[in-house]
Amino acid sequence: MIVTKLDRRHTGNHYFAYYATPSESSAMNQNIATFHAWRVWCWETFGPSGERDSMIRMKSQTAQWAWDTEFQHLRLYFKEDAFTLFKLKWA
């Protein structure tokens, strides 16, 4: 897993604190499977969410997580507390 702390260079930094993506060294099919497993777990744990850009446009301050698959990204975005729980489960 690759974790990036968001700063002003990143889209969504006003809403989310981190994003996680599967390790680049894995095969793409494995990365997709891992991403989907993470997303299912997030949906079950934190509740429904949506694409990062949609959540930003809706100004959804209550969303604890979101995802980004545009341009072949496999990223899950998290607020601080949600990321802590995600990291405990998957790291």
Secondary structure, DSSP 8 states (H G I E B T S, - for coil): -EEEE--TTSTTTTT-SEEEE--TTS-HHHHHHHHHHHHHHHHHHH----BHHHHHHTT-TT--EEEE-GGG--EEEE-HHHHHHHHHHH-
